[in-house]
Amino acid sequence: MAIFAISEMSQQVILVNEKDEMLGTMEKMEAHQKAFLHRAFSVFIFNKKGEMLLQQRALNKYHSAGLWTNACCSHPFPDEDVEIAAQRRLYEEMGFTTPLKKAFDFVYKAPFDNGLTEYEFDHVFVGIHDNGIHVNESEVKEYCYKSVEEIADSLTTHPAKYTAWFHIAFPMVMNWSETNSI
């Protein structure tokens, strides 16, 4: 487990501009300390009933520990295709693969109390999954499927339970899903 944590913390992220053009690479924690814009992805998974898969981040995460969010999110490795990275990370965190569809991308910036800042050009993917889930307990504390109505209500009544990026991306995914199919 310690080896995984070291490799995860020393990961290089891809620095980009607001057009997602690569500017270089930087160690992940340094990019978060200096609030440099970098490439990321978020995966939203639904079941056939239309419920969204949520995960509660593990308590040992370097930010947003214990908060609820979408199925998974992370950063592609340098020279790694973003969709391949999304598939890889979905398997690493949630223990399954499923076809993903690129929905949209957006830029957000969220500072945290620990001095780190997420400043990401976030590629959003969606998919459907109804089979087994086998979480990596070093990444995920719990998971559940919830209706989008229940999530929307909870975001309003208990906003502190959710990650900063989920507050931004969830309504965008809902708007996208009104005119697109997964």
Backbone as a printed PyTorch tensor [residue, N CA C, xyz], in Angstrom:
tensor([[[  0.8190,  -1.1880,   0.0000],
         [  0.0000,   0.0000,   0.0000],
         [  0.8650,   1.2550,   0.0000]],

        [[  1.9440,   1.2770,   0.7160],
         [  2.8250,   2.4510,   0.7430],
         [  3.4230,   2.7240,  -0.6310]],

        [[  3.7480,   1.6790,  -1.3820],
         [  4.3070,   1.8650,  -2.7210],
         [  3.3020,   2.5610,  -3.6180]],

        [[  2.0200,   2.1490,  -3.5380],
         [  0.9760,   2.7880,  -4.3330],
         [  0.8810,   4.2660,  -3.9810]],

        [[  0.9020,   4.5820,  -2.6880],
         [  0.7830,   5.9760,  -2.2600],
         [  1.9520,   6.8130,  -2.7610]],

        [[  3.1630,   6.2670,  -2.7330],
         [  4.3320,   7.0060,  -3.2070],
         [  4.2240,   7.2630,  -4.7050]],

        [[  3.8730,   6.2380,  -5.4820],
         [  3.7810,   6.4260,  -6.9310],
         [  2.6500,   7.3790,  -7.2860]],

        [[  1.5320,   7.3250,  -6.5450],
         [  0.4210,   8.2330,  -6.7970],
         [  0.8330,   9.6700,  -6.5000]],

        [[  1.5690,   9.8890,  -5.4210],
         [  1.9600,  11.2390,  -5.0470],
         [  3.0490,  11.8010,  -5.9540]],

        [[  3.8930,  10.9580,  -6.5370],
         [  4.9720,  11.4570,  -7.3840],
         [  4.5760,  11.5030,  -8.8610]],

        [[  3.3300,  11.2660,  -9.1570],
         [  2.8250,  11.2810, -10.5210],
         [  3.0120,  12.6490, -11.1750]],

        [[  3.3660,  12.6490, -12.4310],
         [  3.4590,  13.8740, -13.2150],
         [  2.0900,  14.1900, -13.8150]],

        [[  1.6950,  15.4660, -13.7770],
         [  0.4730,  15.9000, -14.4430],
         [  0.8600,  16.7490, -15.6520]],

        [[ -0.0720,  16.8770, -16.5630],
         [  0.1500,  17.6130, -17.8030],
         [ -0.3490,  19.0470, -17.6120]],

        [[  0.5590,  19.9960, -17.6560],
         [  0.1830,  21.4080, -17.5700],
         [ -0.3680,  21.8390, -18.9250]],

        [[ -1.4740,  22.5900, -18.8980],
         [ -2.1400,  23.0120, -20.1320],
         [ -2.5580,  24.4740, -20.0260]],

        [[ -2.9460,  25.0300, -21.1760],
         [ -3.5660,  26.3500, -21.1800],
         [ -5.0850,  26.1570, -21.2340]],

        [[ -5.8290,  27.2370, -21.3480],
         [ -7.2960,  27.1490, -21.3240],
         [ -7.8820,  26.5230, -22.5970]],

        [[ -7.0310,  26.2030, -23.5670],
         [ -7.4690,  25.4730, -24.7650],
         [ -7.0480,  24.0090, -24.6870]],

        [[ -6.5390,  23.5680, -23.5410],
         [ -6.0570,  22.2060, -23.3020],
         [ -4.8350,  21.8710, -24.1510]],

        [[ -4.0440,  22.8730, -24.4880],
         [ -2.7950,  22.6510, -25.2050],
         [ -1.6900,  22.4210, -24.1760]],

        [[ -0.9300,  21.3610, -24.3730],
         [  0.1020,  20.9870, -23.4090],
         [  1.2120,  22.0280, -23.3480]],

        [[  1.5690,  22.3990, -22.1090],
         [  2.6590,  23.3440, -21.8760],
         [  3.8800,  22.6730, -21.2610]],

        [[  3.6840,  21.4980, -20.6990],
         [  4.7590,  20.7840, -20.0250],
         [  4.1880,  19.8420, -18.9960]],

        [[  5.0330,  19.3550, -18.0990],
         [  4.5850,  18.4800, -17.0170],
         [  5.1420,  18.9930, -15.6940]],

        [[  4.5290,  18.5390, -14.6130],
         [  4.9730,  18.9130, -13.2700],
         [  4.5100,  17.8230, -12.3070]],

        [[  5.2570,  17.6440, -11.2370],
         [  4.8480,  16.6880, -10.2110],
         [  3.4870,  17.1200,  -9.6640]],

        [[  2.6100,  16.1460,  -9.4420],
         [  1.2120,  16.4230,  -9.1040],
         [  1.0520,  17.3310,  -7.8840]],

        [[  1.7210,  17.0340,  -6.8000],
         [  1.5530,  17.8460,  -5.5930],
         [  2.0620,  19.2760,  -5.8090]],

        [[  3.1430,  19.4310,  -6.5500],
         [  3.6550,  20.7690,  -6.8340],
         [  2.6440,  21.5660,  -7.6540]],

        [[  2.0170,  20.9270,  -8.6400],
         [  1.0060,  21.6040,  -9.4580],
         [ -0.1730,  22.0570,  -8.6000]],

        [[ -0.5480,  21.2430,  -7.6050],
         [ -1.6470,  21.6080,  -6.7130],
         [ -1.2240,  22.6830,  -5.7020]],

        [[  0.0250,  22.6780,  -5.2940],
         [  0.5170,  23.7140,  -4.3740],
         [  0.6200,  25.0700,  -5.0760]],

        [[  1.0410,  25.0490,  -6.3440],
         [  1.2330,  26.2900,  -7.1030],
         [  0.0000,  26.7060,  -7.8940]],

        [[ -1.0540,  25.8880,  -7.8490],
         [ -2.3170,  26.1720,  -8.5470],
         [ -2.1030,  26.3650, -10.0480]],

        [[ -1.3680,  25.4440, -10.6730],
         [ -1.1600,  25.4810, -12.1210],
         [ -2.2700,  24.6830, -12.8080]],

        [[ -2.7540,  25.2220, -13.9100],
         [ -3.7880,  24.5450, -14.6960],
         [ -3.2180,  23.2570, -15.2750]],

        [[ -3.9350,  22.1520, -15.0670],
         [ -3.4650,  20.8600, -15.5710],
         [ -4.6510,  20.0260, -16.0550]],

        [[ -4.3450,  19.0410, -16.8850],
         [ -5.3500,  18.1830, -17.5110],
         [ -5.8570,  17.1580, -16.5010]],

        [[ -7.1660,  16.9460, -16.5100],
         [ -7.8010,  15.9820, -15.6120],
         [ -9.0060,  15.3760, -16.3270]],

        [[ -9.6270,  14.4070, -15.6760],
         [-10.8620,  13.8210, -16.1950],
         [-11.7630,  13.4420, -15.0430]],

        [[-13.0540,  13.4030, -15.3270],
         [-14.0670,  12.9500, -14.3830],
         [-14.9670,  11.9610, -15.1010]],

        [[-15.2890,  10.8530, -14.4130],
         [-16.1390,   9.8130, -14.9890],
         [-17.4410,   9.7550, -14.1990]],

        [[-18.5430,   9.8410, -14.9170],
         [-19.8800,   9.7240, -14.3340],
         [-20.5120,   8.4460, -14.8690]],

        [[-20.9320,   7.5780, -13.9610],
         [-21.5220,   6.2980, -14.3300],
         [-22.9700,   6.2560, -13.8610]],

        [[-23.8320,   5.7610, -14.7410],
         [-25.2520,   5.5700, -14.4330],
         [-25.5790,   4.0930, -14.5630]],

        [[-26.6150,   3.6440, -13.8610],
         [-27.1240,   2.2950, -14.1120],
         [-28.3010,   2.4160, -15.0760]],

        [[-28.8930,   1.2910, -15.4560],
         [-29.9730,   1.3100, -16.4440],
         [-31.2450,   1.9550, -15.9110]],

        [[-31.3470,   2.1240, -14.5960],
         [-32.4950,   2.8180, -14.0010],
         [-32.2960,   4.3320, -14.0190]],

        [[-31.1250,   4.7920, -14.4680],
         [-30.8480,   6.2210, -14.5150],
         [-30.2380,   6.7740, -13.2390]],

        [[-29.9040,   5.8960, -12.2900],
         [-29.2720,   6.3450, -11.0520],
         [-27.7740,   6.5480, -11.2910]],

        [[-27.2000,   7.4960, -10.5610],
         [-25.7860,   7.8230, -10.7110],
         [-24.9720,   7.1200,  -9.6300]],

        [[-23.8170,   6.5900, -10.0330],
         [-22.8830,   5.9730,  -9.1000],
         [-22.0650,   7.0590,  -8.4140]],

        [[-22.1000,   7.0610,  -7.0940],
         [-21.2990,   7.9810,  -6.3010],
         [-20.2730,   7.1970,  -5.5000]],

        [[-19.1350,   7.8170,  -5.2550],
         [-18.1600,   7.2310,  -4.3480],
         [-17.8410,   8.2350,  -3.2540]],

        [[-17.5820,   7.6930,  -2.0750],
         [-17.0800,   8.5090,  -0.9810],
         [-15.5680,   8.3300,  -0.9810]],

        [[-14.8440,   9.4220,  -1.1280],
         [-13.3880,   9.3590,  -1.1890],
         [-12.8130,   8.8070,   0.1060]],

        [[-11.7580,   8.0140,  -0.0100],
         [-11.0980,   7.4290,   1.1550],
         [-10.6430,   8.5320,   2.1090]],

        [[-10.5460,   8.1850,   3.3590],
         [-10.1880,   9.1660,   4.3870],
         [ -8.7280,   9.5850,   4.3390]],

        [[ -7.9040,   8.8520,   3.5850],
         [ -6.4810,   9.1880,   3.4830],
         [ -6.1460,  10.0400,   2.2580]],

        [[ -7.1360,  10.4990,   1.5070],
         [ -6.8840,  11.2950,   0.3100],
         [ -6.2690,  12.6500,   0.6910]],

        [[ -5.4150,  13.1920,  -0.1800],
         [ -4.6820,  14.4160,   0.1410],
         [ -5.5520,  15.6650,   0.1270]],

        [[ -6.7320,  15.5980,  -0.4510],
         [ -7.7430,  16.6500,  -0.2920],
         [ -9.1140,  16.0220,  -0.5090]],

        [[-10.1220,  16.6640,  -0.0060],
         [-11.5140,  16.2210,  -0.1460],
         [-11.7530,  14.8140,   0.4130]],

        [[-10.9620,  14.4290,   1.3970],
         [-11.1090,  13.1060,   2.0160],
         [-12.4880,  12.9580,   2.6360]],

        [[-13.1090,  11.8120,   2.4170],
         [-14.4070,  11.5140,   3.0070],
         [-15.5890,  12.1760,   2.3270]],

        [[-15.3480,  12.9640,   1.2710],
         [-16.4550,  13.6170,   0.5760],
         [-16.9890,  12.7270,  -0.5380]],

        [[-18.2570,  12.9300,  -0.8610],
         [-18.9090,  12.1750,  -1.9370],
         [-18.6740,  12.8760,  -3.2660]],

        [[-18.5790,  12.0780,  -4.3230],
         [-18.3100,  12.6160,  -5.6520],
         [-18.7240,  11.6020,  -6.7090]],

        [[-18.4210,  11.9020,  -7.9630],
         [-18.7190,  11.0230,  -9.0890],
         [-17.8790,   9.7470,  -9.0210]],

        [[-18.1290,   8.8190,  -9.9370],
         [-17.5170,   7.4810,  -9.9040],
         [-16.0020,   7.5200,  -9.7620]],

        [[-15.3330,   8.3580, -10.5250],
         [-13.8900,   8.5290, -10.3460],
         [-13.4140,   9.7570, -11.0970]],

        [[-12.2550,  10.2300, -10.7070],
         [-11.5890,  11.3210, -11.4070],
         [-10.1080,  11.2600, -11.0830]],

        [[ -9.3170,  11.7780, -11.9960],
         [ -7.8740,  11.7470, -11.8100],
         [ -7.2220,  12.5460, -12.9270]],

        [[ -5.9590,  12.2110, -13.1920],
         [ -5.1580,  12.9040, -14.2020],
         [ -4.5380,  11.8720, -15.1370]],

        [[ -4.5180,  12.1450, -16.4440],
         [ -3.8090,  11.2330, -17.3430],
         [ -2.3000,  11.3750, -17.1470]],

        [[ -1.5910,  10.2920, -17.4020],
         [ -0.1340,  10.3500, -17.3950],
         [  0.3310,  11.1090, -18.6380]],

        [[  1.5260,  11.6980, -18.6220],
         [  2.0530,  12.3060, -19.8530],
         [  2.0490,  11.2610, -20.9770]],

        [[  1.6630,  11.6690, -22.1560],
         [  1.5860,  10.8070, -23.3410],
         [  0.4960,   9.7340, -23.2480]],

        [[ -0.4560,   9.8700, -22.3120],
         [ -1.5700,   8.9240, -22.2120],
         [ -2.8320,   9.6000, -22.7260]],

        [[ -3.5520,   8.9220, -23.5930],
         [ -4.8300,   9.4220, -24.0840],
         [ -5.7890,   9.5920, -22.9060]],

        [[ -6.5680,  10.6650, -22.8910],
         [ -7.4420,  10.9580, -21.7550],
         [ -8.5030,   9.8760, -21.5650]],

        [[ -9.1000,   9.3880, -22.6440],
         [-10.1250,   8.3470, -22.4990],
         [ -9.5220,   7.0480, -21.9740]],

        [[ -8.3450,   6.7000, -22.4310],
         [ -7.6670,   5.5040, -21.9120],
         [ -7.3510,   5.6830, -20.4260]],

        [[ -6.9240,   6.8780, -20.0530],
         [ -6.6540,   7.1690, -18.6400],
         [ -7.9280,   7.0520, -17.8080]],

        [[ -9.0350,   7.5330, -18.3440],
         [-10.3140,   7.4380, -17.6220],
         [-10.7040,   5.9770, -17.4180]],

        [[-10.5300,   5.1590, -18.4540],
         [-10.8290,   3.7220, -18.3290],
         [ -9.9040,   3.0790, -17.2960]],

        [[ -8.6240,   3.3990, -17.3760],
         [ -7.6410,   2.8320, -16.4410],
         [ -7.9980,   3.1710, -15.0040]],

        [[ -8.2880,   4.4470, -14.7670],
         [ -8.5490,   4.8860, -13.3960],
         [ -9.8850,   4.3590, -12.8760]],

        [[-10.8860,   4.2380, -13.7340],
         [-12.1630,   3.6520, -13.3330],
         [-11.9360,   2.2260, -12.8250]],

        [[-11.1190,   1.4800, -13.5310],
         [-10.8070,   0.1190, -13.0920],
         [ -9.9950,   0.1220, -11.7970]],

        [[ -8.9990,   1.0100, -11.6930],
         [ -8.1570,   1.0690, -10.4930],
         [ -8.9580,   1.4390,  -9.2440]],

        [[ -9.9240,   2.3450,  -9.3860],
         [-10.6870,   2.8070,  -8.2190],
         [-11.9290,   1.9650,  -7.9520]],

        [[-12.6850,   1.6300,  -9.0070],
         [-13.9890,   0.9930,  -8.8200],
         [-14.0150,  -0.4810,  -9.2380]],

        [[-12.9560,  -0.9580,  -9.8780],
         [-12.8470,  -2.3790, -10.1870],
         [-13.6890,  -2.8710, -11.3430]],

        [[-14.0530,  -1.9870, -12.2670],
         [-14.7810,  -2.4240, -13.4570],
         [-14.4440,  -1.5270, -14.6370]],

        [[-14.7620,  -2.0100, -15.8160],
         [-14.6570,  -1.2030, -17.0280],
         [-16.0060,  -1.2160, -17.7210]],

        [[-16.2410,  -0.1980, -18.4910],
         [-17.4550,  -0.0730, -19.2830],
         [-17.1690,   0.9440, -20.3790]],

        [[-17.8540,   0.8620, -21.5070],
         [-17.6300,   1.8750, -22.5400],
         [-17.9360,   3.2760, -21.9960]],

        [[-17.0710,   4.2250, -22.3330],
         [-17.2530,   5.6110, -21.9140],
         [-17.4570,   6.4920, -23.1290]],

        [[-18.2340,   7.5350, -22.9530],
         [-18.4880,   8.5100, -24.0140],
         [-18.0570,   9.8790, -23.5060]],

        [[-17.2790,  10.5860, -24.3020],
         [-16.8760,  11.9530, -23.9320],
         [-18.1070,  12.8480, -24.0010]],

        [[-18.3900,  13.5480, -22.9210],
         [-19.5650,  14.4150, -22.8680],
         [-19.1810,  15.8670, -23.1580]],

        [[-18.2190,  16.3960, -22.4100],
         [-17.8120,  17.8010, -22.5540],
         [-16.5650,  17.9960, -21.7100]],

        [[-16.0600,  19.2090, -21.6970],
         [-14.9670,  19.5520, -20.7890],
         [-15.2370,  20.9400, -20.2220]],

        [[-14.5710,  21.2430, -19.1350],
         [-14.7140,  22.5440, -18.4870],
         [-13.4790,  22.8150, -17.6380]],

        [[-13.2830,  24.0760, -17.2950],
         [-12.1680,  24.4790, -16.4440],
         [-12.7500,  24.9470, -15.1150]],

        [[-12.1280,  24.5260, -14.0310],
         [-12.5430,  25.0110, -12.7220],
         [-11.3200,  25.1900, -11.8270]],

        [[-11.5010,  26.0380, -10.8200],
         [-10.4410,  26.2830,  -9.8480],
         [-11.0650,  26.2550,  -8.4580]],

        [[-10.5170,  25.4040,  -7.5800],
         [-11.0660,  25.2520,  -6.2390],
         [ -9.9270,  25.1730,  -5.2220]],

        [[ -9.7780,  26.2000,  -4.3810],
         [ -8.7690,  26.1450,  -3.3140],
         [ -9.2910,  25.3370,  -2.1290]],

        [[ -8.3680,  24.6790,  -1.4080],
         [ -8.7280,  23.8770,  -0.2390],
         [ -8.0490,  24.4260,   1.0070]],

        [[ -8.5940,  24.0730,   2.1490],
         [ -8.0750,  24.5630,   3.4330],
         [ -6.6320,  24.1520,   3.6940]],

        [[ -6.1720,  23.0700,   3.0730],
         [ -4.8090,  22.5840,   3.3250],
         [ -3.7610,  23.2800,   2.4540]],

        [[ -4.1540,  24.3330,   1.7370],
         [ -3.2120,  25.0850,   0.9150],
         [ -3.0950,  24.5990,  -0.5150]],

        [[ -3.7470,  23.4960,  -0.8510],
         [ -3.7210,  22.9800,  -2.2180],
         [ -4.8660,  23.5870,  -3.0180]],

        [[ -4.6880,  23.6260,  -4.3290],
         [ -5.7220,  24.1370,  -5.2340],
         [ -5.8680,  23.1940,  -6.4120]],

        [[ -7.1000,  22.8230,  -6.6960],
         [ -7.3980,  22.1060,  -7.9390],
         [ -7.6860,  23.1660,  -8.9930]],

        [[ -6.8760,  23.1990, -10.0340],
         [ -7.0910,  24.0940, -11.1680],
         [ -6.9650,  23.2010, -12.3770]],

        [[ -8.1280,  22.7740, -12.8830],
         [ -8.1150,  21.6910, -13.8630],
         [ -8.8980,  21.9960, -15.1280]],

        [[ -8.3580,  21.4970, -16.2270],
         [ -9.0810,  21.3930, -17.4810],
         [ -9.6330,  19.9750, -17.4650]],

        [[-10.9140,  19.8480, -17.1310],
         [-11.5300,  18.5600, -16.8080],
         [-12.3220,  18.0130, -17.9910]],

        [[-11.9040,  16.8340, -18.4820],
         [-12.6160,  16.1070, -19.5300],
         [-13.6300,  15.2020, -18.8540]],

        [[-14.9040,  15.3250, -19.2130],
         [-15.9680,  14.5700, -18.5540],
         [-16.4410,  13.4390, -19.4650]],

        [[-16.4660,  12.2330, -18.8910],
         [-16.9190,  11.0320, -19.5870],
         [-18.1150,  10.4460, -18.8500]],

        [[-19.0030,   9.8130, -19.6000],
         [-20.1610,   9.1400, -19.0090],
         [-20.2270,   7.7080, -19.5170]],

        [[-20.8500,   6.8460, -18.7190],
         [-21.0120,   5.4540, -19.0930],
         [-22.1300,   4.8130, -18.2950]],

        [[-22.4680,   3.5910, -18.6700],
         [-23.5120,   2.8150, -17.9940],
         [-22.8810,   1.5410, -17.4580]],

        [[-23.2660,   1.1990, -16.2210],
         [-22.7440,  -0.0310, -15.6010],
         [-23.7790,  -0.5760, -14.6240]],

        [[-24.0910,  -1.8620, -14.7560],
         [-25.0520,  -2.5160, -13.8700],
         [-24.4810,  -3.7540, -13.2020]],

        [[-23.2180,  -4.0340, -13.3910],
         [-22.6440,  -5.2610, -12.8430],
         [-21.8550,  -4.9680, -11.5740]],

        [[-20.9920,  -5.9000, -11.1870],
         [-20.2570,  -5.8080,  -9.9360],
         [-19.3080,  -4.6260,  -9.8500]],

        [[-19.0990,  -4.1770,  -8.6220],
         [-18.1660,  -3.1090,  -8.3100],
         [-17.2360,  -3.6520,  -7.2280]],

        [[-15.9490,  -3.4720,  -7.4350],
         [-14.9430,  -3.9790,  -6.4960],
         [-13.9690,  -2.8480,  -6.1950]],

        [[-14.3010,  -2.0310,  -5.2000],
         [-13.5500,  -0.8030,  -4.9460],
         [-12.1550,  -1.0740,  -4.3890]],

        [[-11.2590,  -0.1640,  -4.7130],
         [ -9.9180,  -0.1150,  -4.1290],
         [-10.0770,   0.6780,  -2.8300]],

        [[ -9.9560,   0.0090,  -1.7000],
         [-10.2320,   0.6430,  -0.4150],
         [ -9.2390,   1.7500,  -0.0570]],

        [[ -8.1020,   1.8080,  -0.7180],
         [ -7.1980,   2.9340,  -0.4680],
         [ -7.6660,   4.1890,  -1.2040]],

        [[ -8.6120,   4.0470,  -2.1190],
         [ -9.1540,   5.1730,  -2.8810],
         [-10.5950,   5.5100,  -2.5040]],

        [[-11.3850,   4.4960,  -2.1590],
         [-12.8250,   4.6440,  -1.9950],
         [-13.2560,   4.0870,  -0.6420]],

        [[-13.9640,   4.9080,   0.1390],
         [-14.4790,   4.4450,   1.4250],
         [-15.7870,   3.6880,   1.2380]],

        [[-16.7240,   4.2710,   0.4830],
         [-18.0260,   3.6620,   0.2170],
         [-18.4840,   4.0780,  -1.1730]],

        [[-19.5530,   3.4110,  -1.6410],
         [-20.1640,   3.8010,  -2.9080],
         [-21.6490,   3.4870,  -2.8490]],

        [[-22.4060,   4.1260,  -3.7290],
         [-23.8400,   3.8660,  -3.8300],
         [-24.3490,   4.4270,  -5.1550]],

        [[-25.5090,   3.9420,  -5.5730],
         [-26.2440,   4.5500,  -6.6750],
         [-27.3740,   5.3690,  -6.0650]],

        [[-27.5810,   6.5870,  -6.5840],
         [-28.6920,   7.4290,  -6.1300],
         [-29.3680,   8.0570,  -7.3400]],

        [[-30.6500,   8.3530,  -7.1790],
         [-31.3660,   9.0460,  -8.2510],
         [-30.8010,  10.4520,  -8.3850]],

        [[-30.9010,  11.0070,  -9.5730],
         [-30.3740,  12.3560,  -9.7880],
         [-31.1640,  13.3780,  -8.9700]],

        [[-32.4450,  13.1090,  -8.7460],
         [-33.2570,  14.0080,  -7.9200],
         [-32.7540,  13.9990,  -6.4690]],

        [[-32.4520,  12.8170,  -5.9600],
         [-31.9420,  12.6900,  -4.5990],
         [-30.5870,  13.3940,  -4.4560]],

        [[-29.7400,  13.2620,  -5.4750],
         [-28.4370,  13.9330,  -5.4480],
         [-28.6120,  15.4450,  -5.4820]],

        [[-29.4750,  15.9260,  -6.3670],
         [-29.7120,  17.3720,  -6.4720],
         [-30.2220,  17.9280,  -5.1460]],

        [[-31.1380,  17.2240,  -4.4950],
         [-31.6500,  17.6650,  -3.1900],
         [-30.5370,  17.6830,  -2.1540]],

        [[-29.7260,  16.6350,  -2.1290],
         [-28.6490,  16.5280,  -1.1430],
         [-27.5740,  17.5980,  -1.3630]],

        [[-27.2910,  17.9370,  -2.6160],
         [-26.3280,  19.0070,  -2.9010],
         [-26.7960,  20.3380,  -2.3080]],

        [[-28.1080,  20.5310,  -2.2660],
         [-28.6720,  21.7540,  -1.7020],
         [-28.7320,  21.7000,  -0.1770]],

        [[-29.1880,  20.5810,   0.3610],
         [-29.3780,  20.4880,   1.8080],
         [-28.0960,  20.1680,   2.5690]],

        [[-27.1630,  19.4550,   1.9470],
         [-25.9090,  19.0570,   2.6050],
         [-24.7160,  19.3010,   1.6780]],

        [[-24.4800,  20.5340,   1.2590],
         [-23.4260,  20.7910,   0.2680],
         [-22.0230,  20.4030,   0.7330]],

        [[-21.7600,  20.4400,   2.0120],
         [-20.4170,  20.1370,   2.5270],
         [-20.0600,  18.6610,   2.4180]],

        [[-21.0190,  17.8150,   2.0470],
         [-20.7480,  16.3750,   1.8980],
         [-20.1300,  16.0330,   0.5430]],

        [[-20.0530,  17.0140,  -0.3760],
         [-19.6390,  16.7540,  -1.7510],
         [-18.3870,  17.5360,  -2.1270]],

        [[-17.6430,  16.9840,  -3.0860],
         [-16.4330,  17.6420,  -3.5650],
         [-16.7830,  18.9160,  -4.3410]],

        [[-15.8170,  19.8140,  -4.3970],
         [-15.9980,  21.0910,  -5.0950],
         [-16.3290,  20.8680,  -6.5680]],

        [[-15.5920,  19.9600,  -7.2330],
         [-15.8220,  19.7500,  -8.6630],
         [-17.1670,  19.0880,  -8.9410]],

        [[-17.6580,  18.2720,  -8.0040],
         [-18.9530,  17.6250,  -8.2100],
         [-20.0630,  18.6670,  -8.2190]],

        [[-19.9710,  19.6830,  -7.3740],
         [-20.9620,  20.7690,  -7.3640],
         [-21.0320,  21.4560,  -8.7270]],

        [[-19.8980,  21.5610,  -9.3950],
         [-19.8430,  22.2230, -10.7000],
         [-20.2660,  21.2750, -11.8190]],

        [[-19.7340,  20.0570, -11.8070],
         [-19.9370,  19.1260, -12.9230],
         [-21.3190,  18.4800, -12.9280]],

        [[-21.8820,  18.1840, -11.7570],
         [-23.1810,  17.4960, -11.7200],
         [-24.2550,  18.2090, -12.5380]],

        [[-24.5030,  19.5150, -12.3360],
         [-25.5350,  20.1570, -13.1650],
         [-25.1740,  20.1820, -14.6470]],

        [[-23.8930,  20.2480, -14.9520],
         [-23.4740,  20.2300, -16.3570],
         [-23.7710,  18.8640, -16.9830]],

        [[-23.5240,  17.7900, -16.2380],
         [-23.8390,  16.4410, -16.7300],
         [-25.3450,  16.3020, -16.9220]],

        [[-26.1190,  16.8370, -15.9950],
         [-27.5870,  16.7480, -16.1080],
         [-28.0610,  17.5170, -17.3480]],

        [[-27.5150,  18.7000, -17.5700],
         [-27.8850,  19.4790, -18.7740],
         [-27.4800,  18.7360, -20.0410]],

        [[-26.2760,  18.1650, -20.0500],
         [-25.8020,  17.4220, -21.2090],
         [-26.7110,  16.2220, -21.4790]],

        [[-27.1190,  15.5110, -20.4300],
         [-27.9160,  14.2900, -20.6050],
         [-29.3260,  14.5670, -21.1300]],

        [[-29.7910,  15.8010, -21.0110],
         [-31.1260,  16.1410, -21.5370],
         [-31.1890,  16.0640, -23.0550]],

        [[-30.0540,  16.2830, -23.7280],
         [-30.0530,  16.2890, -25.1890],
         [-29.1330,  15.2410, -25.8040]],

        [[-28.5080,  14.4160, -24.9700],
         [-27.5720,  13.3940, -25.4580],
         [-27.8630,  12.0580, -24.7840]],

        [[-27.4800,  10.9840, -25.4590],
         [-27.6250,   9.6650, -24.8510],
         [-26.2440,   9.0920, -24.5710]],

        [[-26.2070,   8.2440, -23.5820],
         [-24.9280,   7.6410, -23.1950],
         [-24.6180,   6.4780, -24.1180]]])
